[in-house]
Amino acid sequence: MGIHHIKNGEVIEYTKKKVSKEIEIEEFLEKHIEILDKDIFIIGRQVPTATKTFIDLMGLDVDGNVVIIEIKKGVSERKVVSQILEYGVWAENIQYEEINRIAKEKHLKDFPDLYKKFETNFKTIPEPFNQN
């Protein structure tokens, strides 16, 4: 059974595309994050954490909370759970200044700061960022 969508009243099956590396999925999701959720935008890719590990994709949701996306191709090992928990603990207390710094590296090219990008995307600005 495939995945389908409706276009102009016609049911169309999505074509499958094989990927050989996680980076291909990462690149695609960075450009098309609406596949996962329409209320997220990406602020960082391969974001270094305090423990010198790297988050595949980091975003913000409509409420200004950090969203971490870890990509694994194939069956994941148990250690992935601890990796995600580690990322969650790291991101739990991250404040606006650090979030803005991460975003400025590659994802704010048309905006002076994260406040403006957030307001443009969601028509609001959370105070403070990253509450949950």
C-alpha positions in Angstrom: 0.0 0.0 0.0 1.4 3.4 -1.0 0.9 6.9 0.2 -1.5 9.1 -1.8 -2.6 12.7 -2.1 -5.5 14.3 -4.0 -4.7 16.9 -6.6 -7.5 18.6 -8.6 -9.9 15.8 -7.5 -7.6 13.1 -8.7 -5.9 10.5 -6.4 -2.2 10.4 -7.0 0.3 7.9 -5.5 3.5 9.4 -4.3 6.6 7.9 -5.8 9.1 6.3 -3.6 12.6 7.7 -3.5 15.5 5.7 -2.2 18.1 7.5 -0.2 21.5 6.1 0.6 22.5 8.4 3.4 20.9 10.2 6.3 22.2 13.5 5.1 19.9 13.3 2.0 16.9 13.0 4.4 18.3 15.9 6.5 18.7 18.1 3.5 15.2 17.4 2.2 13.6 18.0 5.6 15.5 21.2 6.1 13.9 22.6 2.9 10.5 21.0 3.4 9.9 20.9 7.1 6.1 21.2 6.5 6.1 17.5 5.8 6.5 17.0 9.5 4.6 20.0 10.8 3.4 23.2 9.1 4.0 25.1 12.4 7.7 24.6 12.7 10.6 26.3 11.0 14.2 25.2 11.1 16.8 27.4 12.9 19.8 25.1 12.8 21.4 22.1 11.2 24.1 19.9 12.8 23.9 22.1 15.9 26.6 21.3 18.4 25.5 20.6 22.0 27.4 21.1 25.2 28.6 17.4 25.1 30.1 17.9 21.6 27.3 15.9 19.8 25.3 17.3 16.9 21.6 17.7 16.5 20.6 16.9 12.9 17.9 19.6 12.7 16.7 22.1 15.3 13.6 24.2 14.9 11.0 26.3 16.7 7.3 25.5 16.9 4.5 28.1 16.8 4.8 28.6 20.6 8.6 29.3 20.4 9.7 26.0 21.8 12.7 24.2 20.6 12.0 21.2 18.3 14.8 18.6 17.9 14.7 16.3 14.8 17.1 13.4 14.9 17.2 11.4 11.6 18.1 7.7 11.5 18.1 5.6 8.4 17.2 2.0 9.0 16.6 0.4 12.4 17.8 2.4 15.3 19.8 1.1 18.2 18.8 1.6 21.8 21.4 4.3 22.2 19.3 6.6 20.1 16.9 6.9 22.9 19.6 8.2 25.3 20.9 10.5 22.5 17.4 12.1 22.2 17.1 12.4 26.0 20.5 14.0 26.1 19.5 16.5 23.4 16.2 17.2 25.3 18.1 18.0 28.6 20.5 20.3 26.7 17.7 22.1 24.9 15.4 22.4 28.0 16.9 25.6 29.3 18.3 27.2 26.2 17.4 30.8 26.1 16.6 33.3 23.3 20.2 34.6 23.0 21.5 31.1 22.2 18.6 30.2 20.0 19.1 33.4 18.0 22.8 32.8 17.7 22.1 29.3 16.3 19.6 30.7 13.9 21.8 33.5 12.7 24.5 31.1 11.5 22.5 29.9 8.5 18.8 30.4 8.8 18.1 34.2 9.2 19.5 35.5 5.9 16.5 37.8 5.3 15.9 38.8 8.9 17.9 40.9 11.4 17.0 38.5 14.3 14.8 35.6 15.3 12.1 37.9 16.6 11.4 39.2 13.1 11.5 35.8 11.5 9.2 34.4 14.1 6.8 37.3 13.8 6.8 36.9 10.0 6.1 33.2 10.1 3.6 33.1 13.0 2.3 36.7 13.4 3.2 36.7 17.1 6.3 36.6 19.3 6.4 34.3 22.3 7.7 35.7 25.6 9.8 34.0 26.6 11.0 31.5 24.0 11.3 27.8 24.8 8.8 27.5 27.7 8.0 23.8 27.1 
